[in-house]
Amino acid sequence: MRVKEGRPSGKETEKANIVAADSVRIGTATQIAGGSARVDRGSPAGRVIELRGIIFQSDNHSVLGAWLIRPIQMFDRRLAGLGKSVFGPPLAMHVGLHVVIEDGREFVVEQLFGTPWHAFVDGVNWTPLDVFRARDRGGWDVTVPASAFRKIDDRIIKEAIEFLNSIQSRPYFGEDCPTFVERAFGRRRLFRCSNRRSGAAASST
């Protein structure tokens, strides 16, 4: 008896379409950011041996940042009784984890939003440090040692490294970038922000 081959379900087809479209966008974004450097989506780029710290980034030409994140940041500052600094640089609008893997390469483990795959399937990316910095686009980035944050000691940093070496990814709509970083540190509250979904974060160092 001949068995008919089953057709893929609607959900399987939809997921395949998301993966295909996202692969094209990832390739284009990588070329723009710095050539042939690889951005590993979801799966670890290697075993993490060192956590350099929490890296903050301010993209000076981000449309999302200009129209959504920065206005929310200013609203937060006003609630806190702070005005806009006319002398200082713009606040960070993104945060990730600056790590070193066993072969000596440096990556930023970050939760990204920008493609259907990031939004609905898996937002975690292992981005080479030079590719990450190419996204500053006239802005800035800085790595702050995790121990500079309240109640973060060597034991907790070691636990964060263990977390990264056995990471379970989540979609961006389930976990934005500040929440991802806090999950790496045992869900300890590191940032305060009136609207966490914006991706903006104020540090509590």
C-alpha positions as CSV (number, residue, x, y, z in Angstrom):
1,M,0.0,0.0,0.0
2,R,1.4,3.4,-1.0
3,V,1.4,6.0,1.7
4,K,0.7,9.6,0.7
5,E,3.3,12.1,1.7
6,G,2.0,14.6,4.2
7,R,1.9,18.2,3.4
8,P,3.3,20.7,5.8
9,S,0.9,22.3,8.2
10,G,0.0,26.0,8.1
11,K,2.1,26.7,11.1
12,E,5.1,24.9,9.6
13,T,4.8,26.8,6.4
14,E,4.5,30.1,8.3
15,K,7.6,29.4,10.3
16,A,9.6,28.4,7.2
17,N,8.6,31.7,5.6
18,I,9.8,33.6,8.6
19,V,13.1,31.8,8.6
20,A,13.6,32.4,4.9
21,A,12.8,36.1,5.1
22,D,14.9,36.6,8.2
23,S,17.9,34.9,6.7
24,V,17.9,37.5,3.9
25,R,17.6,40.4,6.4
26,I,20.4,39.0,8.6
27,G,22.7,38.7,5.7
28,T,22.0,42.2,4.5
29,A,22.4,43.7,8.0
30,T,25.7,41.9,8.5
31,Q,27.1,43.2,5.2
32,I,26.1,46.8,6.2
33,A,27.6,46.5,9.7
34,G,31.0,45.2,8.8
35,G,31.5,42.8,5.9
36,S,31.8,39.1,6.3
37,A,31.7,38.9,10.1
38,R,29.2,36.3,11.2
39,V,26.2,37.0,13.5
40,D,25.2,33.8,15.2
41,R,21.5,33.7,15.8
42,G,20.4,31.9,19.0
43,S,23.0,29.2,19.3
44,P,26.2,30.1,21.2
45,A,29.3,31.2,19.3
46,G,31.4,29.2,21.7
47,R,31.9,28.5,25.4
48,V,32.0,31.7,27.4
49,I,35.1,32.0,29.6
50,E,34.8,35.7,30.7
51,L,32.1,38.2,31.1
52,R,33.7,41.6,30.4
53,G,30.6,43.4,31.6
54,I,27.3,45.0,30.5
55,I,27.6,46.9,27.3
56,F,25.5,49.9,26.6
57,Q,24.9,51.4,23.1
58,S,23.6,54.6,21.6
59,D,22.9,54.4,17.9
60,N,22.9,58.0,16.7
61,H,20.8,57.3,13.6
62,S,18.2,54.9,14.8
63,V,14.7,55.7,13.6
64,L,13.2,53.6,16.4
65,G,15.3,55.3,18.9
66,A,14.5,58.8,17.7
67,W,10.7,58.3,17.5
68,L,10.1,55.9,20.4
69,I,13.0,55.1,22.8
70,R,14.4,58.6,23.3
71,P,10.9,60.2,24.0
72,I,10.3,57.6,26.6
73,Q,13.7,58.2,28.2
74,M,12.9,61.9,28.4
75,F,9.6,61.1,30.0
76,D,11.4,58.9,32.6
77,R,13.9,61.7,33.3
78,R,11.1,64.2,33.9
79,L,9.3,61.8,36.3
80,A,12.6,61.6,38.2
81,G,12.9,65.4,38.3
82,L,15.8,65.4,35.8
83,G,16.0,67.6,32.8
84,K,17.8,67.0,29.5
85,S,21.6,67.5,29.7
86,V,22.7,70.0,27.0
87,F,26.3,69.0,27.5
88,G,26.3,65.2,27.8
89,P,25.8,62.7,25.0
90,P,22.4,61.0,24.3
91,L,21.4,58.2,26.7
92,A,21.9,54.6,25.7
93,M,19.0,52.8,24.0
94,H,20.3,49.2,23.9
95,V,22.1,46.9,26.3
96,G,23.8,43.5,26.0
97,L,26.4,41.3,27.6
98,H,30.1,41.7,26.5
99,V,31.7,38.3,26.6
100,V,34.9,36.5,25.6
101,I,34.7,32.9,24.3
102,E,37.3,30.2,24.7
103,D,39.1,31.0,21.4
104,G,39.7,34.6,22.5
105,R,37.0,36.2,20.3
106,E,34.7,38.9,21.8
107,F,31.0,38.9,21.3
108,V,28.0,40.8,22.5
109,V,25.1,38.5,23.5
110,E,22.0,40.6,22.9
111,Q,18.3,40.4,22.5
112,L,17.4,42.0,19.2
113,F,14.2,43.3,17.5
114,G,14.0,43.9,13.8
115,T,12.9,40.7,12.0
116,P,9.9,38.4,12.4
117,W,12.3,35.7,13.7
118,H,13.6,38.0,16.5
119,A,10.1,39.1,17.4
120,F,8.3,35.8,17.5
121,V,10.8,32.9,17.6
122,D,14.3,33.8,19.0
123,G,15.6,37.2,19.8
124,V,19.1,36.2,21.1
125,N,22.1,37.0,18.9
126,W,25.8,36.4,19.4
127,T,27.2,39.5,17.6
128,P,30.9,40.0,17.0
129,L,32.1,43.0,19.0
130,D,33.3,44.9,15.8
131,V,29.9,44.3,14.2
132,F,28.1,45.5,17.3
133,R,30.3,48.7,17.4
134,A,29.6,49.4,13.7
135,R,26.0,49.9,14.7
136,D,26.9,52.9,16.8
137,R,26.7,55.1,13.6
138,G,28.1,58.2,15.2
139,G,26.9,57.3,18.6
140,W,28.8,55.5,21.3
141,D,29.1,52.3,23.3
142,V,30.7,51.5,26.7
143,T,31.2,48.3,28.7
144,V,30.5,48.6,32.4
145,P,31.9,45.9,34.7
146,A,29.0,43.9,36.1
147,S,30.5,44.3,39.6
148,A,29.8,48.1,39.3
149,F,26.1,47.3,39.8
150,R,24.6,46.9,43.2
151,K,24.7,43.4,44.8
152,I,26.5,41.8,41.8
153,D,29.6,40.0,43.0
154,D,32.0,37.3,41.6
155,R,29.7,34.5,42.5
156,I,26.8,36.0,40.6
157,I,29.0,36.8,37.6
158,K,30.1,33.2,37.5
159,E,26.4,32.1,37.6
160,A,25.8,34.5,34.7
161,I,28.5,32.8,32.7
162,E,27.0,29.4,33.4
163,F,23.6,30.9,32.2
164,L,25.2,32.0,28.9
165,N,26.7,28.5,28.4
166,S,23.3,26.9,28.7
167,I,21.1,29.7,27.4
168,Q,17.5,29.2,26.5
169,S,16.4,31.7,24.0
170,R,13.2,33.6,23.9
171,P,11.4,35.9,21.4
172,Y,11.8,39.6,21.8
173,F,8.1,40.1,22.4
174,G,8.5,37.8,25.4
175,E,11.8,39.4,26.7
176,D,13.3,42.8,25.7
177,C,17.0,43.6,26.0
178,P,17.1,44.9,29.6
179,T,15.0,42.0,30.8
180,F,17.3,39.5,29.0
181,V,20.3,41.0,30.8
182,E,18.6,40.8,34.1
183,R,17.6,37.2,33.5
184,A,21.3,36.4,33.0
185,F,21.9,37.7,36.5
186,G,19.2,35.6,38.2
187,R,16.4,38.1,37.4
188,R,18.0,40.7,39.7
189,R,16.7,44.2,39.0
190,L,19.6,46.1,37.4
191,F,17.6,48.8,35.5
192,R,14.7,51.0,36.2
193,C,12.4,52.3,33.5
194,S,8.7,53.2,33.3
195,N,8.3,51.4,30.0
196,R,10.5,48.3,29.8
197,R,9.1,47.3,26.4
198,S,10.8,50.3,24.8
199,G,14.2,48.6,25.2
200,A,15.5,51.8,27.0
201,A,17.1,51.3,30.3
202,A,18.4,53.4,33.1
203,S,21.1,51.7,35.1
204,S,21.1,51.4,38.9
205,T,24.9,51.3,39.5
